[in-house]
Amino acid sequence: MVLVVLIGLSGVVLGRIYADALLVQLVAGAALGSVGVSVAVRRLPSWTIAPLSVLLLAGYTLGALRVAADRAELAGPLPGIVADALVNGIPRLLTAMIPVEPTPDTVVVPVVAAWLAGLAGAEVAVRSGRVLLGCAPAAALYGGALYVVGPNAGTAGWPTVLFAGLVAVALAVSARPAAGPSPDDVPAPTRAAVRGRALAGTAAGLVALLGLIIIVGPWVGGRVSATPVDPRRYVEPPQVDSLDESPLNRISGWALAPQQKLLEVGPGGPGKGSVRLRLAVLPDYDGVTWRVGATYRNAGRVLPTTPPLPDAARQQITQAITVDELTGRLLPVVPTPTGVDGVRVAYDPATGTLISPEPLRPGVRYTVTSQTQEPDLNLLPSADTPTGDEVARFLTVGAGVPEPISRLAEQLSDGNAGSFDRAVAIEEFLAEHYRKVADSPSGHAYPNLQFFLFGPRGQGGQRGTSEQFAASFALLARLTGLPTRVVVGFDAPRAGGTVTGGNAVAWPEVLFDELGWVAFDPLPKNDDPRPVEEDFTPKPSPPPTSEPPPASATPSASAPPALAQAPAAGAGGPPGVLVATGRRGRCCWC
């Protein structure tokens, strides 16, 4: 009975990172089955026990995996599900999103380990009478459960105390009096000598124990107080393939095929207009490519929820999506998903994006439940942006930023001390000076963006797709100190319908304190944008010289107009300065 409970406690400890109690029940059944079999046939020859127990283990494992598959509503033949679970059980357990859904591949390892621990413990403790040694397999299983949980759950206080107490109970109830002569038959001098040796041995043992505590105690205490090691960091999580590493490059291809049917979506909530699906979030830029940079974990149907934003309006949306001609492994969803049915997924909680373990194919259908949050955008004008190591990746740009781009960022930030003001200035500058053209070439490296921002109109400059608009905004914003990222997705009809290549769009997002990521729209609002030369003219770099240039009382003729001083308002009066200011930006929560 003690062995059964000890093994069951391992399931209780491990079950703290699972979505429901199915794992605890399956581990308890394995403990009862393995120990019960060994006790029931303990009078048979020892060599017959292991084959019989392993045969029963196979039957119990099949039943447990069938129960887990039914609970997870997995389709397909049972032999295929079992084979997949046996092959991928360990990596999927260590890469699973917490809370872990009890599926065949996430329960097979704990069930088999619990059965084997029960078999070994019962054989050693019951058949051989080595009670303390027989508890070792259960203790190893318990330690393994603690290691797998790692820092993803609180301390297992009461299960550990109960485990140690049950071991003491097992030793007490199995103790036997030593055989030998009665104490009255032993002469008094002998009894005294035995007592003396016993006391001396006890004292020596106590001194050794105290010394060990003094020497090892501080180290053990330091290890206990340290953060537990998470074994998941040693296992490579699911990775996106090259097609999905930077889906921003696919915007131009979709723009050239606006009638290509990519998805069929169901209703996306009440109201008219469109609902925005998020395909990928790109936080990393090296001057050449915006990349996904996400850490995906295998997830079940229930996904972890994001912390609520202060005073944010929340809405739950359930939407059915059917893949048509969309390729890759990224799954478009309404942000932020909290549950998914129909496909196996891996999830990145930092970006709220999903990938499929297998490449998408026509006919794949899944249902996503999302929890949207819309903060009070009236707080944006006074909101600030976070700083520090936590947002360093959202401020990093590649080496070699072209000087005209740096000067443009400086001009747009001049006179706009507030974070929101700088974001609006960049948004309006792009919207008012550039054209959105479907046949613009793809690319968002520094040379591409420099040509987009400053190239002559007659040669294809100052025109691009949402790829260049979003990438330019994110780069200019980072140069002004705003943490940004680029998002790729689709504008889907809210009432449901077909999502085509023409619905593909990229947009930038800025991170604000207590408001989270806020999307901006730098796309043009009319078909007649002003030439960029009217508000910014890249100044040629001066030739290198060893002497400082002479001071000039008048502005240079090549200086950008927005930076040139205006004529004095009156004799002796202070000079005026032209400062670009903008109206309130158009932004939406995504």
C-alpha positions in Angstrom: 0.0 0.0 0.0 2.8 2.4 0.8 4.5 1.7 -2.5 1.3 2.5 -4.4 0.9 5.8 -2.6 4.5 6.8 -3.1 4.3 6.2 -6.8 0.9 8.0 -6.9 2.5 11.0 -5.2 4.9 11.3 -8.2 1.9 11.7 -10.4 0.5 14.3 -8.1 3.7 16.3 -8.3 4.0 16.0 -12.1 0.3 16.7 -12.6 0.7 20.2 -11.4 1.8 21.3 -14.9 -1.0 19.4 -16.6 -4.3 20.9 -17.7 -6.5 18.4 -15.8 -6.3 15.4 -13.5 -6.1 12.6 -16.1 -2.4 12.1 -15.7 -2.7 11.7 -11.9 -5.4 9.1 -12.5 -3.3 7.2 -15.1 -0.2 7.2 -12.9 -2.2 6.0 -9.9 -3.6 3.1 -12.0 -0.1 2.2 -13.2 1.1 2.1 -9.6 -1.8 0.0 -8.4 -1.5 -2.4 -11.3 2.3 -3.0 -11.2 2.5 -3.4 -7.4 -0.7 -5.5 -7.3 0.6 -7.9 -9.9 3.9 -8.4 -8.1 2.1 -9.0 -4.8 -0.4 -11.4 -6.3 2.1 -13.6 -8.0 4.9 -13.3 -5.4 4.9 -17.1 -4.8 5.8 -17.8 -8.4 9.4 -18.1 -9.5 11.1 -14.7 -9.7 12.0 -15.1 -13.4 8.3 -15.3 -14.4 7.3 -12.0 -12.8 9.1 -9.5 -15.1 7.7 -11.0 -18.4 4.2 -11.2 -17.0 4.3 -7.6 -15.6 5.7 -6.2 -18.9 2.9 -7.9 -20.8 0.3 -6.4 -18.5 2.2 -3.0 -18.8 1.7 -3.2 -22.6 -2.0 -3.8 -22.2 -2.4 -1.0 -19.6 -0.4 1.4 -21.7 -2.6 0.8 -24.7 -5.7 1.4 -22.6 -4.2 4.6 -21.1 -3.3 6.0 -24.5 -6.7 5.2 -25.8 -8.3 7.1 -23.0 -5.9 10.1 -23.5 -6.6 10.1 -27.3 -10.4 10.1 -26.7 -10.1 12.9 -24.2 -8.0 14.9 -26.6 -10.4 14.0 -29.5 -7.5 12.9 -31.7 -8.5 11.4 -35.0 -6.7 8.5 -36.7 -6.1 4.8 -36.0 -4.9 3.8 -32.6 -1.8 2.0 -33.8 -0.5 5.1 -35.5 -1.3 7.2 -32.4 0.5 4.7 -30.1 3.6 4.5 -32.4 3.8 8.3 -32.6 3.5 8.6 -28.8 6.3 6.0 -28.2 8.7 7.6 -30.7 8.1 11.3 -29.7 7.0 11.0 -26.0 10.1 12.4 -24.4 10.8 15.4 -26.6 7.1 16.4 -26.7 6.8 16.1 -22.9 9.8 18.4 -22.5 8.7 20.9 -25.2 5.0 21.0 -24.3 3.4 24.2 -23.5 2.3 24.6 -19.9 -0.4 23.7 -18.9 0.2 20.4 -20.7 -2.8 18.7 -22.2 -2.9 15.0 -21.4 -2.5 13.5 -24.8 -1.0 10.1 -25.7 2.5 11.6 -26.3 2.5 13.5 -23.0 1.3 10.7 -20.8 3.1 7.7 -22.2 6.4 8.3 -20.4 5.0 8.9 -16.9 2.7 5.9 -17.2 5.5 3.5 -18.3 7.9 5.0 -15.7 5.3 4.6 -12.9 4.7 0.9 -13.8 8.4 0.1 -13.9 9.0 1.8 -10.6 6.2 -0.2 -9.1 7.5 -3.5 -10.5 11.1 -2.8 -9.3 10.0 -1.6 -5.9 7.6 -4.5 -5.2 10.2 -7.1 -6.2 12.9 -5.6 -3.9 10.7 -4.7 -1.0 8.1 -7.5 -1.0 10.0 -10.5 -2.4 13.5 -9.7 -1.0 12.4 -7.9 2.2 14.6 -4.9 1.5 12.1 -2.3 2.4 14.2 0.8 2.3 15.9 -0.2 -0.9 12.5 -1.1 -2.4 11.5 2.6 -1.9 14.4 3.8 -4.0 12.6 3.4 -7.4 9.7 5.4 -6.1 12.1 8.0 -4.8 13.8 8.2 -8.2 10.5 8.6 -9.9 9.5 11.3 -7.5 12.8 13.2 -8.1 12.3 12.9 -11.8 8.8 14.4 -11.5 10.2 17.4 -9.6 12.9 17.9 -12.2 10.5 17.8 -15.1 8.3 20.4 -13.3 11.2 22.6 -12.6 10.4 26.2 -12.0 7.0 25.9 -13.7 5.1 25.2 -10.5 5.4 26.1 -6.8 7.2 24.0 -4.2 5.9 20.5 -3.5 5.9 20.9 0.3 3.2 18.6 1.6 3.7 15.8 -1.0 7.4 15.6 0.0 6.6 15.5 3.7 4.0 12.8 3.1 6.5 10.8 1.0 9.1 10.8 3.7 6.5 9.9 6.4 5.2 7.0 4.3 8.8 5.6 3.9 9.1 5.8 7.7 5.8 4.0 8.1 6.9 1.3 5.7 10.1 0.7 7.7 8.2 0.6 11.0 5.5 -1.9 10.0 8.0 -4.2 8.3 10.5 -4.3 11.2 11.1 -7.7 12.8 12.7 -8.4 16.2 16.3 -9.8 15.9 16.7 -13.4 16.7 19.0 -14.3 19.5 19.2 -15.1 23.2 17.0 -13.3 25.8 18.7 -10.3 27.4 18.3 -12.0 30.8 20.5 -14.8 29.6 23.4 -12.4 28.9 25.8 -11.7 31.8 25.7 -8.2 33.2 29.3 -7.3 32.2 28.5 -8.3 28.6 25.4 -6.2 28.5 27.3 -3.2 29.8 30.0 -3.6 27.2 27.3 -3.9 24.5 25.6 -0.8 25.7 28.9 1.1 25.8 29.8 0.2 22.3 26.3 1.1 21.2 26.5 4.5 22.9 29.9 5.1 21.4 28.8 4.2 17.9 25.7 6.5 18.3 27.9 9.4 19.5 30.3 8.9 16.6 27.5 8.7 14.1 26.0 11.9 15.6 29.3 13.7 15.4 29.7 12.6 11.8 26.2 13.7 10.9 26.7 17.1 12.5 30.0 17.5 10.7 28.3 16.6 7.4 25.6 19.1 8.0 28.1 21.9 8.8 30.1 21.2 5.7 27.4 20.4 3.2 24.5 22.3 4.7 25.2 25.7 3.3 25.7 24.3 -0.2 22.4 22.4 0.0 20.6 25.4 1.3 21.9 27.5 -1.5 20.8 25.0 -4.1 17.3 24.7 -2.5 16.9 28.5 -2.5 18.1 28.8 -6.1 15.7 28.7 -9.1 15.2 25.1 -10.2 16.7 24.1 -13.5 14.1 23.8 -16.4 15.0 20.8 -18.5 13.1 22.3 -21.4 16.1 24.5 -22.2 18.1 21.4 -23.1 15.5 20.3 -25.8 15.2 22.2 -29.0 11.6 23.4 -29.5 9.7 23.2 -32.8 11.2 25.6 -35.4 9.8 27.4 -38.3 11.1 26.5 -41.7 12.8 28.9 -44.1 9.5 29.9 -45.7 8.1 31.2 -42.4 11.4 32.6 -41.0 10.5 36.0 -42.5 7.0 36.0 -44.0 7.4 39.7 -44.6 9.1 38.8 -47.8 5.8 37.1 -49.0 3.8 40.3 -48.9 4.9 41.4 -52.4 4.0 37.9 -53.8 0.6 38.0 -52.3 0.1 41.6 -53.6 0.8 40.4 -57.1 -1.8 37.7 -56.8 -4.7 39.5 -55.0 -7.3 36.9 -56.1 -5.4 33.9 -54.7 -7.6 32.2 -52.2 -5.6 31.6 -49.0 -8.2 30.9 -46.3 -11.9 30.5 -45.6 -12.9 32.0 -42.3 -16.1 31.9 -40.3 -17.7 34.8 -38.5 -15.2 36.8 -36.4 -17.6 38.4 -34.0 -20.4 41.0 -34.1 -20.1 44.1 -36.3 -19.1 45.0 -39.8 -15.9 45.6 -41.6 -12.9 43.3 -41.1 -11.1 41.5 -38.3 -7.3 41.3 -38.4 -5.7 37.8 -38.3 -2.2 37.6 -37.0 0.2 35.2 -38.9 3.6 36.1 -37.6 5.4 38.6 -35.3 8.9 39.7 -36.3 10.8 41.3 -33.5 14.4 40.9 -34.7 16.1 43.1 -37.4 19.7 42.9 -38.5 19.6 45.4 -41.3 18.8 42.7 -43.8 15.7 40.8 -42.7 13.0 41.0 -40.1 12.8 37.6 -38.5 10.3 35.6 -36.4 12.6 34.9 -33.5 9.9 33.0 -31.5 10.2 30.1 -29.1 7.4 27.7 -29.9 6.3 24.9 -27.5 4.0 22.0 -28.3 0.6 22.8 -27.0 -2.7 21.1 -26.4 -6.1 22.6 -27.0 -6.0 24.9 -24.0 -3.4 27.7 -24.2 -2.1 29.8 -21.4 -3.9 33.2 -21.0 -2.0 36.5 -21.1 -2.1 38.8 -18.1 -5.0 41.3 -18.4 -4.1 44.9 -19.2 -5.4 47.6 -16.7 -8.9 48.8 -17.6 -8.9 47.0 -20.9 -12.1 45.9 -22.6 -12.0 42.1 -23.3 -13.9 40.2 -25.9 -14.0 36.5 -26.7 -14.0 35.4 -30.3 -14.4 31.9 -31.7 -13.6 31.5 -35.4 -13.4 28.5 -37.7 -10.6 28.7 -40.3 -10.1 26.4 -43.3 -6.8 26.5 -45.2 -7.0 26.8 -49.0 -3.8 27.8 -50.8 -1.8 29.2 -47.8 1.5 27.4 -47.5 4.1 27.1 -44.7 3.4 26.1 -41.1 2.3 29.4 -39.5 -1.4 29.4 -38.6 -3.3 32.7 -38.8 -5.4 33.5 -35.7 -7.2 36.4 -34.1 -4.9 37.6 -31.3 -4.6 36.4 -28.6 -5.6 32.6 -28.8 -6.6 30.8 -25.7 -7.7 27.5 -27.2 -7.5 25.6 -30.5 -9.3 22.5 -31.8 -8.8 20.5 -34.9 -5.0 20.5 -35.3 -1.9 19.9 -33.3 -0.1 23.2 -32.7 3.0 24.7 -31.1 2.5 28.1 -29.4 4.7 31.1 -28.6 3.1 33.0 -25.6 5.3 36.1 -26.1 3.8 36.8 -29.5 0.5 34.8 -29.4 1.3 33.0 -32.7 0.8 29.4 -33.7 2.6 27.0 -36.0 1.6 23.5 -37.2 4.1 20.6 -36.8 3.3 19.7 -40.4 3.2 21.8 -43.5 -0.2 23.2 -44.2 -2.3 21.6 -46.9 -5.7 22.5 -48.5 -8.6 21.4 -46.4 -6.9 21.7 -42.9 -9.6 23.1 -40.6 -9.2 24.4 -37.1 -11.3 26.4 -34.6 -9.6 29.1 -32.5 -10.9 30.8 -29.4 -9.2 34.2 -28.8 -9.4 36.7 -26.0 -8.9 40.2 -27.4 -8.0 43.2 -25.2 -8.6 46.8 -26.2 -7.0 49.2 -23.8 -8.1 52.8 -23.3 -6.4 54.5 -26.3 -7.2 57.9 -24.7 -4.2 57.2 -22.5 -1.8 57.0 -25.4 -0.8 60.7 -25.6 0.6 60.6 -22.1 1.9 57.0 -22.2 5.6 56.2 -22.1 7.6 53.3 -23.6 9.6 50.9 -21.4 13.3 50.7 -21.4 16.0 48.3 -20.1 17.2 44.8 -20.9 13.7 43.4 -21.3 13.0 45.5 -24.4 16.5 45.7 -25.8 15.7 43.3 -28.7 12.9 45.7 -29.8 15.3 48.6 -30.0 18.2 46.8 -31.8 19.0 47.5 -35.4 21.7 46.2 -37.6 25.0 47.9 -38.1 25.5 50.4 -40.9 22.3 52.4 -40.8 22.4 54.7 -43.8 23.0 58.3 -42.8 19.9 59.7 -44.6 17.6 57.4 -42.6 19.3 58.4 -39.4 18.8 62.1 -40.2 15.2 61.5 -41.1 14.6 59.8 -37.8 16.3 62.7 -36.0 14.1 65.2 -37.9 10.9 63.4 -37.1 11.8 63.2 -33.4 12.8 66.8 -33.2 10.2 68.7 -31.2 8.3 65.4 -30.3 9.5 64.5 -26.8 6.6 62.2 -26.1 6.7 58.6 -27.2 3.2 58.8 -28.8 4.1 62.1 -30.5 7.2 60.5 -32.2 5.2 57.5 -33.3 2.5 59.7 -34.8 5.0 61.9 -36.6 6.6 58.8 -38.2 3.1 57.4 -39.1 2.0 60.6 -40.7 5.2 61.3 -42.6 5.0 57.9 -44.3 1.3 58.1 -45.0 1.6 61.6 -46.5 4.6 61.1 -48.7 4.6 57.6 -50.2 2.4 55.5 -52.5 1.2 51.9 -51.9 1.8 50.0 -55.2 1.2 46.3 -55.6 3.9 45.6 -58.1 6.7 47.2 -56.0 9.7 44.9 -55.6 10.1 43.0 -52.4 12.8 43.8 -49.9 13.3 45.5 -46.6 17.1 45.6 -46.1 18.8 49.0 -45.6 19.3 49.6 -49.4 15.7 48.7 -50.1 14.4 51.0 -47.4 16.7 53.8 -48.4 15.5 53.7 -52.0 11.9 53.5 -50.8 12.3 56.6 -48.6 14.5 58.7 -50.9 14.6 57.2 -54.4 13.4 59.4 -57.3 9.7 58.9 -58.1 10.5 58.6 -61.7 12.7 55.6 -61.1 10.4 53.7 -58.8 11.3 55.3 -55.5 8.8 56.4 -52.8 6.5 53.6 -53.6 6.1 50.2 -52.0 3.8 47.6 -50.4 2.9 47.4 -46.8 6.2 45.5 -46.4 8.2 48.7 -46.9 5.8 50.9 -45.0 5.8 48.7 -41.9 9.6 48.0 -42.0 10.4 51.7 -42.5 8.1 52.7 -39.6 9.7 50.1 -37.3 13.2 51.1 -38.2 12.6 54.9 -37.9 10.8 54.3 -34.6 13.7 52.3 -33.2 16.1 55.0 -34.1 14.1 57.4 -32.1 14.0 55.1 -29.0 10.6 53.4 -29.5 10.5 49.6 -29.0 8.8 48.2 -32.1 8.1 45.0 -34.0 6.6 44.1 -37.4 3.5 42.0 -37.7 2.3 40.1 -40.8 -1.3 39.0 -41.1 -4.6 39.3 -43.0 -7.7 41.6 -43.0 -10.5 39.0 -42.9 -14.2 39.8 -43.4 -15.8 40.0 -40.0 -18.9 38.3 -41.3 -16.8 35.4 -42.7 -15.7 34.6 -46.2 -12.6 34.2 -48.3 -9.3 35.7 -47.4 -7.2 36.3 -50.5 -3.7 37.5 -51.3 -5.0 41.0 -51.6 -6.0 40.9 -47.9 -2.4 40.3 -46.8 -0.9 43.2 -44.8 2.0 44.1 -42.6 1.8 46.7 -39.9 4.1 48.0 -37.1 3.5 47.9 -33.4 4.9 50.0 -30.6 5.2 48.9 -27.0 3.7 51.3 -24.4 3.7 51.0 -20.6 0.5 49.5 -19.2 -1.0 49.5 -22.7 1.0 46.7 -24.3 1.6 46.6 -28.1 -0.4 49.2 -30.1 -0.6 48.9 -33.8 0.0 51.9 -36.1 -1.1 52.4 -39.7 1.5 54.2 -41.9 -0.2 53.3 -45.2 -1.3 56.3 -47.4 -4.8 57.7 -47.0 -5.0 59.2 -50.4 -3.6 58.7 -53.9 -1.8 62.0 -54.2 1.0 62.0 -51.7 3.4 64.9 -51.4 6.9 64.3 -52.7 9.3 63.6 -49.9 11.6 66.4 -51.2 9.1 69.0 -50.0 9.8 68.1 -46.4 13.2 66.4 -46.4 16.2 66.6 -48.7 19.1 64.3 -47.8 22.1 66.5 -47.3 25.3 65.3 -49.0 28.0 64.2 -46.7 30.8 66.8 -46.3 34.3 65.9 -47.6 36.7 64.9 -44.8 38.8 67.9 -43.6 41.4 68.4 -40.9 40.2 71.9 -40.1 36.8 72.9 -38.6 34.4 74.4 -41.1 34.0 78.2 -40.9 31.0 79.5 -38.9 28.1 80.8 -41.0 25.5 83.2 -40.0 23.0 81.9 -42.6 21.7 78.4 -43.1 23.3 76.3 -45.8 21.5 76.1 -49.1 21.6 72.4 -49.0 20.2 72.0 -45.5 16.8 70.3 -45.2 13.9 72.8 -45.4 12.4 71.4 -42.2 15.6 72.1 -40.3 16.3 75.6 -41.8 15.6 78.6 -39.7 12.8 80.9 -40.8 13.2 84.6 -41.2 13.3 86.6 -38.0 9.9 87.9 -36.8 11.3 91.3 -36.4 14.4 93.3 -36.0 16.4 91.9 -33.0 13.7 89.3 -32.4 14.5 85.6 -31.9 14.6 83.5 -35.0 11.7 81.1 -35.7 12.2 77.4 -36.3 9.9 75.2 -38.4 8.8 72.2 -36.3 6.8 69.4 -37.8 3.8 68.6 -35.8 1.0 66.2 -36.5 -2.6 65.5 -35.7 -3.5 62.6 -33.5 -2.4 59.3 -35.0 -4.7 56.6 -36.2 -4.0 53.5 -34.2 -5.8 50.4 -33.3 -5.4 47.6 -30.8 -4.2 44.4 -32.3 
